[in-house]
Amino acid sequence: MTAHRYLLAVVFALMCSRRITDSDRILNAFDQAAARVADAVARIDGGQLTGARDGQYRFDVAADEAAREVLLDAGFGVFSEESGLHEAERDLLVVLDPVDGSTNAARGLPWYSTSMCAVDADGMAAALVQNLVSGTTYRAVRGQGATVDGRPLRPARGDGCRSGPGPSGRHSLALALVGLTDLPPRHLGWRQYRVMGSIALDLCAVAEGVLDAYIDCTPEGHATWDYLGGALVCSEAGAVLGEPWDRPLAPVDLNERRNPVAAATAALLAEALSQRRGFGAGTADIDAPGESAEV
């Protein structure tokens, strides 16, 4: 076990007796951090790589510094894609992807986001995902629901009717619009699919009813900073999530990778999981920040 992995294990052992209840304080800090990230990204021309590692752009580093300053000043620890673990002894750990969909950002494709998820002993506690182009912002608190720009996200009724944004109520892959990361080796039975490049926004699109489902088709899976924020938004909106090999989506060891699958309904999730289990059993984990399926 590397020193980095050992330190994360110690952090979570210490957190086992801690519960986070001050959701307003967390979300306020997330809002401030997201505003700083948006400003940092807007001030740097896209496409300029740092050279420090493959796929890392200058705006990734600037966004990370901007978000970390806010989150650390608020009294939280941070586990970031770009810079690793900071202030591990603090009560609350924020899993941070400063810019999810960096290649989209560099190329001017308007589907990239910042994602933050506060994690405590019970798992995902509070989250924010913000589209850095449109400003659309998704927030969620465990047990208290999810919103998009302040509007509650709620699942469709049993008859499929909706009174506002929320999971679509779709029950069958044959009728579904599905978001993907990577292409599977065969057609999985969907009606249509999209590969858009930011898993955080893809998951929030399931929560909002824009997509009916999302399937991670990568062989290596995603890092926790990629999906935890979107996963909590999905769950609190009433969508359902799973992992093809039944691994927890909020692992004790945040270095472990997962293949998230999300759907508007349990029936659709079961079908999507069954299809995903047909190829590429996930076994990978990560040893250091910066190795991600979303770049």
N, C-alpha and C positions, 0 to 999 in steps of 0.2 A: 504494500500500500504506500503510495507516495505521501509526502508530507502534506500536500494540498488536500488529498482525499481524507487523510487522518484528521486534519483540522476541521473539515466539514462534519465528520462523524462526531467529533467532540462537541461542536456547536449544537448539533441536534440532540445530543444527550443532555446538554444543559437546558435546552428548551423544553424538555419533556414535562417539566412541572410548571410551565408558563402558559398563560392564556392571554390573548390580546383582545381587549374589548373596546378600545377607544377608536372606533372606526372613523369618526369625523376627523380626528387628528391625522390619521393615516391618509385619508382621501384628500384632505387639504394639502398635505405635503406632496402627494402624487400630482395634484393639479399644478402646484408650483413647479415641480420638477418637469412635468410635461411642457409647460410654457417655456421653460429654459431650454429644453431640448429643441423645441420647434424654432426658437430664435437662433440657436447654435447651428442647426442644419441649414436654415435660410441664409446665414451669413457666409457659408463656405460653398464654393463652386463644386458641383458634383464631379465624380470621376477621378479625383486625386487620391491615389493609393498612398498609404503610409510606408509600405515596404517592410513593415515589422512582421506581418504575416499575410498569407494569401487572403485576398478578398476584404482586407480592412481598409476603409477609406478615412480620409482626414475628418470627415463629418462624424464618423462613428466615434472617434476618439474625443472630439469636441463635445458631442452629445453626452458621452459617458461622463466626462468631467463635469458638465453642467448639471446632470441629474444627480450624480454622486454628492456634489457639494450640498444640494438641497436636502437630500435624504440623510446624509451624515449629520448635518446641522440639526435635523429634526430628531436625532437621537436613535436612528435605525442603523443596523448593520446592512451591508450590501453585498450581494453576490452577482457580479456583472459579467456578461459575455466578453466585454472588452478589457476588463482590468482585474477580474477575479474577486477575491474575498477581502472585505474591509470591515474592521471593528466587529470581529466575530463574537465577541463576548456580550454584545448588546442583546436586549430582550427580543427584539423583532428583526428578522432578516428579510430584506426586500430582494427578490430575484428580478434582475433588471436586464432587459434587452433594449439598449438605448435607441437603436434603429433596427427594426425587424423588416427585412426586405431591402437591404442596403443596395443591392444591384439595381433594383427598381428605382431607388432614389438617385443613384448615379446616372441612370439612363433617362430619367425624366418620366418614368411610368408611375402614375399617381396611385400606387397601392403599396404604401409602406407606413410604418407605425412606430410608436414607442410603447413598450409594454412593461408593466410593473406589477408584481404580485407579492404581497406580504404573507409570509409563512410563519406559522407557530406550531406548537406541538400537535395540534389537530389537523394540520395541513394548510390548505389555502384559506387565508383569512379575509383578504381584501385585495381588489385589483383595479387597475385602470389600463385601458388600451385606447390610444388616440391615433386616428388617421392624421398623419402629419401634413397632408395636402388639404383635405376638406375641413379638418378640425373636429370632425365627428368623434365624440368621446363616449366610451363605454365604461361604466363603473359597476362594481359588484362588491357586496359584503356577504360573507357566509351567513346564511340563515335569514338575510334581509332582502334578498332579491337583487336584480340587476336593472340598469337603466341605459338608454342611449340618449345623450344630450338632455338628461333629466326626465325623460319619458320612461315609464316602467315597461320592461320587456316581459310579456306573458305569453304562454303557449296558446295555440288555437284551441277552441272548444272541441268536444268530441265529434261534432258535425263538420269540423274543419273550418268553421267561421272564425274570423279574428276581429277583435275590437281595436287593435293597434299593433304596433310592432312586437314581434315575438316569434318563436319557432313555428314553422309553417303547418305542422300537423300532417305532413306527408308520411305515408306508411310503406311505400314500395319503391325500391330502386328503379324499377321500370318507368316510374313517373318523375323521378327525382333529378334536380340539378345539383351536381356534386362537385365540391372543390377538392382538388388533389394537390399534393406535393410529389413530384416525380410521376412518371407514367408507369402503370403496372404492365406486366408482360402480356396481358390479354384484357379484353373488354370485361368489365365487372357487372354489366347489366344496367347501367344508368341510362337515363333518357338523354342527358347532356352532361358535359363536364367542363370545368374551368381549372387552369393551372395559373395562379395569379402571383405567387411569390412572397406572401406574408402570411404565415400560419396564424399569427395573432389576429389579423383582420379576417382571415378565412373562418376561424372559429366564431368570431363575433358576428359574421355574416349568417352563420347557422343560428345563433342566438336571436338575431333580428328577423329571420325569415327570408333573407335574401338568397341564401343557399339552403337546400334541404338537408345536406349532409357534407361532411368532410372526411377524407380518408388519407392518412399519411402512407404513401406507397414507397417511401425510401427504404433501402436495405438497412441503413445505419440508424434510422430513427432521428428524432429531434432532441435537442437539449432542453432542459427544463426552462431556461430563460425564454426560449422560443414560444412555449405554449401555455405556461401556467396561468398567465393573466387571462388569455382567451378562454381557457378551460373553466375558470371560475365564473366568468361572464356567462358562458354556455349553461353551466349547471344551475346558476341562480336564476337564469331566464326560463328554466323549465325544459331545456334540451337535455339529452342524455349522452353520456360519454362512456367509452370503454377503451380497452387496449387488446389487440388481437391475442396476446399470450397472457392475458389476465394479470399483468404487472401493474402495480399502483401507479397512477399518473403523478402523484406527489410522493416520490420516493424519499426515504430517509436520507439516502446519499444523493444529493442533488447533482452529482456527476453522472448519474445513470441516465441513459437515453431511453426514450419511449417512442411508440408509434401511435399517436392519438387518433381516435376515430370518434366523430360526433355526429349526432343525427337529431332530427326534430322529434322523433318518436322512438319508443322502445322497439317496435317492430322493424322500423327502418334501420336502427342500430344493429339489431341482431343479423339482418341480412348483410349489412355492410361489413360487420366483423367476420361473418362466415366467408365472404368473398376475400377479405384481406388475409385470412389465415391460409389461403390457398397458395401463397408464395412468400418467399423471403422471410423466414423466421428471424425476429429481431434479437440480437445478442449484444450489440455494441454498447459501450459506455464511453465517457470522455475523461481524459486525464487533466485537461487544462482548458481555461477559457479560450474562446476564439474558434473552436472547431464545431461548425454548425451546418446543418442541411440548408438553412436559410441564410443567404449572403447577399 
